Amino acid sequence: ASVSGFLSLLSFTILFLAWLAGFSSRLFAVIRFESIIHEFDPWFNYRSTHHLSTNGFYEFLNWFDERAWYPLGRIVGGTVYPGLMVTAGLIHYILNLLHVTVHIRDVCVFLAPVFSGLTAVSTFLLTRELWNQGAGLLAACFIAIVPGYISRSVAGSFDNEGIAIFALQFTYYLWVKSVKTGSVFWTIGCCLSYFYMVSAWGGYVFIINLIPLHVFVLLLMQRFSRRLYIAYSTFYIVGLVLSMQIPFVGFQPIRTSEHMAAAGVFALLQAYAFLQYLKDRLTRQEFQTLFFLGVSLAAGVVFLTLTKPSLPPLLRYAKIHIPIIASVSEHQPTTWVSFFFDLHILVCTFPAGLWFCIKNINDERVFVALYAISAVYFAGVMVRLMLTLTPVVCMLSAIAFSSVFEHYLGDDMKRENPIKQHPFYPVKNSSVYSKLIVTMLMLMLLMMFAVHCTWVTSNAYSSPSVVLASYNHDGSRNILDDFREAYYWLRQNTDEHARVMSWWDYGYQIAGMANRTTLVDNNTWNNSHIALVGKAMSSNESAAYEIMKSLDVDYVLIIFGGVIGYSGDDINKFLWMVRIAEGEHPKDIRESDYFTPQGEFRVDKAGSPTLLNCLMYKMSYYRFGEMQLDFRTPPGFDRTRNAEIGNKDIRLKHLEEAFTSEHWLVRIYRVKKQENRQALDHKLRNIAAKQKYTSKKVLPSRFH
Amino acid sequence: MAVFKGFPLNLLFASILLILLLCIQSGGGQKKKENMLAEKVEQMMEWSSRRSVIRMNGDKFRRFVKAPPRNYSVIVMFTALQPQRQCSVCRQANEEYQVLANSWRYSSAFSNKLFFTVVDYDEGADVFQQLNMNSAPTFMHFPAKGKPKRADTFDLQRIGFASEQLAKWIADRTDVQIRVFRPPNYSGTIALALLVSLVGGLLYLRRNNLEFIYNKTGWAMAALCVVFAMTSGQMWNHIRGPPYAHKNPQNGQVSYIHGSSQAQFVAESHIILLLNAAITMGMVLLNEAATSKGDVGKRRIICLVGLGLVVFFFSFLLSIFRSKYHGYPYSFLIK
């Protein structure tokens, strides 16, 4: 008893330490900068959480946001997965109930690191079900620090994925548990966890396809059991009803094709169970086997056609036809470098874990094998789906490492007996040494993994991208806080209902930080609206003015990196604006007009005149020609593109510069209102008198 | 007197005659031109009824495409399809072009306003010289009226040669809308059917001995193959189509590893696949060595081999990664 008590204390300590390590390695950004929401989407989540915590749940569900997508607006309650906001709001509410007064922002910032600990615990539980306690503990340690998961869950990255991975792992744990026990209790738990997942992230589709696939494969392997029947039947019905409670999901689970596999497998399972029932009564074995074969084949064909992996052709189609999808860098296939960068040693060792699982197969190991194969396929197709691969890689790697450690680390009890009988047997020493070497080297590899994870987290995944930092030669640091400077300028100096036009990337930040109305934002649901903004940016000033007038634009905000050499600025994104605009307005905007005859995109004198006179160019480089950055370069030298700009004499007619941040990173222009009378372009007509009119009147005589 | 009187009459007559003659002559010219045009159109129609893409040599090109009396637009692909030219892009472009031309040929909107032609370098080198063209493939549009402008040359470098893009360009230049209809690709279906029948046949032949289905090693191998293919970025290769390796044109050195972390060569992904497989095998061997019941020396050798595989190939992998990911500080055994 004391041994098992000691073991559980040890497991508890290890899990606690894994939680702590995971939590602390996600804090780089908070320590270096401050407790701040990162990037783009998190700003929207933060804004809606704020709305939820100030106005209450029902107000949030009915929220019509008139500050986004002007003049259309956005029904927020029906177009988000509310799980994240509700979770953060609930934690905030409970903390305040306990008189722990924290700001809602801090709850949002630290939510993902806290949930990473929960993910570690649920991964531990799942791996323990699949293999054993030791593998579970290793898996928990792996997932706590692996970069593939940290990339989406650092402090401040307040996004759906941060809590969804926990929900995913916990649902899978409960599913495996319910298949193992066949108890309705665990299945209902699984359904509730699935409900939480549906409310949190669109990736729930992965669950609703993987679990039916598991059931289907188990049927094919003739591993049908009462437990499986109870688990899946309950899960399908209750899970379906629960998932339809989320407004954004609605009736999709019974309409769309990606949910049909689950329904098909449900029907198949009922048929199979019915046949099994008949089999007990009837004796015509051959007929039944034939029937089984026919039914399962037909179902297999249906399953394959429905869930046929149609992602790559879909992506290719999307790339050709919808530039906005191609313009998002996350929708790209994955190179081996990204796999290695995000998973390091785990990516090379997890196939070994898969091997062990398949060699010692049982019901739940079928599940993990299917999980691994489907997740690795999706991760190969799209970089962002690396996130769903990471947990299973951690589990399988942990299985591989733990089975090696089990054999090489200690545990000499069983083999000590023969050695004791032959005290001078020479193998003893050398076998101990080889064991020692194996253990040392394996530990060293794991240590390198930990070091790699910390380095990647610190260097690649911990920049808030709202605040930039640059380092001098002596290592001291400059903080570039231009974004917030500009957004607060907007907040303080513009009318409360002013409408700000910018490229869609900055929509959420403007709404969140400046609290002003935007035309387009990161929820890119309306392509034609975005194309209109793109058209305004890529037309000349007077054509753009017409568009801006029709959209009631008051201010235009652009990002310009030419002064400090920031490469993610609007000129570098400009071709996407042109492409998206061309997609909707092919008669007015043509991508080829923005290239030189040699097909280059240049901003210097050789650049195409259309580019040099478009609104984006003018706003970016307005008065930049007067500025000499250092003595080696001419005035108007763009550091991002390493070129002297081609149009230094920029005059704006319908716009005026309203604000430029310290490092010119953000520039804001005011759109001038129309004057009462349109000023004429040409000179007023001057009627030359044909002859001087002189009065013929005779002056009154009294003047004489 | 009569002579004097008659002269202006004569003159009048003569001039009338002259005018009449001129009229007839010019009318004849008009008619001849129309005849020629009709003949040309008829000829073109006949050709295109036979083949959707009309092959042209230098003379034909000058007569039907360059010479002025035309009321039809011509799309010309200048290419080099002969095998000795070794132009693989030309072949791909040609396929897309055929798809487009067939879509036009068999569409309901087919008319004599637009023709698709091809000029091969080996049949009409003079045309290439005449147009001052030094790269193939090139797509050009010859409008019904006037000379081709800048935009009448298709921007292949930037847009690519997908037939949808070509159709868009043609619609832009000629106002003829072509809906691209790709012939469905049956090769995948046939391959699948063959595979299924092969597997089915095997199963049927060995129906008395179906043990091999329950062979876990086979299934495990298959699963590992999928995993290795994905983690070494074969899907990236499939979608992006990178070259197998890069040969430096200056010194003829072949590099198998791409210098940037954003891209990879096919050869590189194969190397990574082997490295990953070797490391996995090392882990499996380590486990084998501890669990198998062979004699001690053999087990120790297996154990050392496994350990060597894991450690050596992992450090090799790490060094490749380091050479690609600039600024990465860590390495192990191999720099």
HADDOCK unambig.tbl for C-alpha pairs under 7 A between the chains (distance, minus, plus):
assign (segid A and resid 333 and name CA) (segid B and resid 235 and name CA) 6.83 0.50 0.50
assign (segid A and resid 333 and name CA) (segid B and resid 236 and name CA) 5.16 0.50 0.50
assign (segid A and resid 334 and name CA) (segid B and resid 233 and name CA) 6.14 0.50 0.50
assign (segid A and resid 334 and name CA) (segid B and resid 236 and name CA) 5.81 0.50 0.50
assign (segid A and resid 335 and name CA) (segid B and resid 233 and name CA) 4.78 0.50 0.50
assign (segid A and resid 335 and name CA) (segid B and resid 236 and name CA) 6.00 0.50 0.50
assign (segid A and resid 335 and name CA) (segid B and resid 263 and name CA) 6.79 0.50 0.50
assign (segid A and resid 336 and name CA) (segid B and resid 231 and name CA) 5.89 0.50 0.50
assign (segid A and resid 336 and name CA) (segid B and resid 232 and name CA) 4.77 0.50 0.50
assign (segid A and resid 336 and name CA) (segid B and resid 233 and name CA) 4.92 0.50 0.50
assign (segid A and resid 337 and name CA) (segid B and resid 261 and name CA) 6.23 0.50 0.50
assign (segid A and resid 337 and name CA) (segid B and resid 321 and name CA) 6.87 0.50 0.50
assign (segid A and resid 339 and name CA) (segid B and resid 231 and name CA) 6.40 0.50 0.50
assign (segid A and resid 348 and name CA) (segid B and resid 276 and name CA) 4.99 0.50 0.50
assign (segid A and resid 348 and name CA) (segid B and resid 279 and name CA) 6.10 0.50 0.50
assign (segid A and resid 348 and name CA) (segid B and resid 280 and name CA) 6.12 0.50 0.50
assign (segid A and resid 349 and name CA) (segid B and resid 279 and name CA) 6.71 0.50 0.50
assign (segid A and resid 349 and name CA) (segid B and resid 280 and name CA) 5.33 0.50 0.50
assign (segid A and resid 351 and name CA) (segid B and resid 224 and name CA) 6.11 0.50 0.50
assign (segid A and resid 351 and name CA) (segid B and resid 280 and name CA) 6.12 0.50 0.50
assign (segid A and resid 352 and name CA) (segid B and resid 280 and name CA) 5.12 0.50 0.50
assign (segid A and resid 352 and name CA) (segid B and resid 283 and name CA) 6.28 0.50 0.50
assign (segid A and resid 352 and name CA) (segid B and resid 284 and name CA) 5.99 0.50 0.50
assign (segid A and resid 355 and name CA) (segid B and resid 220 and name CA) 5.67 0.50 0.50
assign (segid A and resid 358 and name CA) (segid B and resid 216 and name CA) 6.52 0.50 0.50
assign (segid A and resid 358 and name CA) (segid B and resid 220 and name CA) 5.73 0.50 0.50
assign (segid A and resid 359 and name CA) (segid B and resid 216 and name CA) 5.72 0.50 0.50
assign (segid A and resid 359 and name CA) (segid B and resid 217 and name CA) 6.74 0.50 0.50
assign (segid A and resid 373 and name CA) (segid B and resid 223 and name CA) 6.88 0.50 0.50
assign (segid A and resid 373 and name CA) (segid B and resid 227 and name CA) 6.45 0.50 0.50
assign (segid A and resid 376 and name CA) (segid B and resid 227 and name CA) 6.37 0.50 0.50
assign (segid A and resid 376 and name CA) (segid B and resid 230 and name CA) 6.30 0.50 0.50
assign (segid A and resid 377 and name CA) (segid B and resid 230 and name CA) 6.17 0.50 0.50
assign (segid A and resid 380 and name CA) (segid B and resid 230 and name CA) 5.37 0.50 0.50
assign (segid A and resid 380 and name CA) (segid B and resid 231 and name CA) 6.85 0.50 0.50
assign (segid A and resid 380 and name CA) (segid B and resid 233 and name CA) 6.48 0.50 0.50
assign (segid A and resid 380 and name CA) (segid B and resid 235 and name CA) 5.79 0.50 0.50
assign (segid A and resid 381 and name CA) (segid B and resid 235 and name CA) 6.18 0.50 0.50
assign (segid A and resid 403 and name CA) (segid B and resid 287 and name CA) 6.96 0.50 0.50
assign (segid A and resid 404 and name CA) (segid B and resid 286 and name CA) 6.74 0.50 0.50
assign (segid A and resid 404 and name CA) (segid B and resid 287 and name CA) 5.72 0.50 0.50
assign (segid A and resid 407 and name CA) (segid B and resid 290 and name CA) 5.96 0.50 0.50
assign (segid A and resid 438 and name CA) (segid B and resid 307 and name CA) 6.71 0.50 0.50
